[in-house]
Amino acid sequence: MIERPLDLDAVQAFIRVAELGSFTRAAEAMRTTQAAVSLKLKRLEDRLGCRLVERTPRYVQLSAHGEAFLDHARELLEAHQRALGVFAASRQRLTIGISDHVAGPELPALIARMNAQDPQLLIEIRIGSSGDLLQSFDRRELDTAIVRLHAGRNDGEILAEEKFGWFAAPGWQHRTGEPLPLATLAEPCGVRALAGQLLDAAAVPWTEIFVGGGVAAVSAAVMAGLGVAALAPRMVPFGAVDVGPRLGLPDLPRLPVLLHSRVKGGRAREALAALSAAFRGAVRG
């Protein structure tokens, strides 16, 4: 008797649920509905004769059978992609610009997920300021840009909204009577401009004490005790503290992360959908 083959779409749904820990995010990555993902997974479980995922209202977790099957599932999809690659004339290229205020420590894992989605896709990542990246996108030098909200633009798809705070090194103290020392990114930077506007509106004297060419440099200045920086919590080194409440600084709003893309379909769009879904999960924490 010939065994009925596994449904590759169902296998992919299982992998996405396992990697993203959520049926909702898996559906976003596959550009389908949560109900469709649940149905694919149920059919796969019925075909294998065991439960792969334990579901509760609060979490999604692989069963022992699911843990055992995950590596085999990945190998199956990779073999499928290699088989398709035999007939590809050349690698498709996807050029993505990501704002330095957005990229974060999760970037290697997010790129790995894109590669797992399509190992034959040539991915080029450029890091820069939101303003510069949007100009490159408008000049068609980038296929996609993932940036912070930029003044004068009302286009783009909102991926997530992220909390910001006023971070400083543990034990750092503001000297009474002196302007608030700020570590910022170089212009143009929307977060820098917003921080200055909010401090001015609250009548908080401030001065730039350090200007960095990237978030890593700004974070280093903060941890060196130079001053305070407006950053997302996931971007700061372990141990940094939000001193905003203690110093009575104005609340920073949740800032959106926007996706600008002219990729409409095909392999690149599928990889980009996987990146977007994983990125939503990273930003939402």
CORNOR-V759006 format. One record per backbone hydrogen bond with DSSP energy under -1.0 kcal/mol. NH is the residue of the N-H (numbers start at 1). CO is the residue of the C=O. Records with the same first field share a line. If there is no record, write none. Layout:
NH = CO + CO
//
This chain:
11 = 7
12 = 8
13 = 9
14 = 10
15 = 11
16 = 12
17 = 13
18 = 14
19 = 15
20 = 16
21 = 17
26 = 22
27 = 23
28 = 24
29 = 25
30 = 26
32 = 27
37 = 33
38 = 34
39 = 35
40 = 36
41 = 37
42 = 38
43 = 39
44 = 40
45 = 41
46 = 42
47 = 43
48 = 44
49 = 45
50 = 45
54 = 61
56 = 59
61 = 54
63 = 52
67 = 63
68 = 64
69 = 65
70 = 66
73 = 69
74 = 70
75 = 71
76 = 72
77 = 73
78 = 74
79 = 75
80 = 76
81 = 77
82 = 78
83 = 79
84 = 80
85 = 81
87 = 84
88 = 85
94 = 122
96 = 124
97 = 144
98 = 126
99 = 146
100 = 128
102 = 99
103 = 99
107 = 104
110 = 106
111 = 107
112 = 108
113 = 109
114 = 110
115 = 111
116 = 112
117 = 113
118 = 114
121 = 118
122 = 92
124 = 94
126 = 96
128 = 98
133 = 129
134 = 130
135 = 131
136 = 132
137 = 133
138 = 134
139 = 135
140 = 137
141 = 136
143 = 95
144 = 95
145 = 260
146 = 97
147 = 258
149 = 256
153 = 150
157 = 259
159 = 257
160 = 257
162 = 255
165 = 231
167 = 229
168 = 241
172 = 169
178 = 175
180 = 205
182 = 207
183 = 228
184 = 210
186 = 212
193 = 189
194 = 190
195 = 191
196 = 192
197 = 193
198 = 194
199 = 195
200 = 196
201 = 197
202 = 198
203 = 200
204 = 199
207 = 180
209 = 182
210 = 182
212 = 184
218 = 214
219 = 215
220 = 216
221 = 217
222 = 218
223 = 219
224 = 220
225 = 222
226 = 221
228 = 181
229 = 167
231 = 165
235 = 232
236 = 233
240 = 237
241 = 168
243 = 166
247 = 243
249 = 244
255 = 162
257 = 160
258 = 147
259 = 157
260 = 145
262 = 143
270 = 266
271 = 267
272 = 268
273 = 269
274 = 270
275 = 271
276 = 272
277 = 273
278 = 274
279 = 275
280 = 276
281 = 277
282 = 278
283 = 279
284 = 280
//
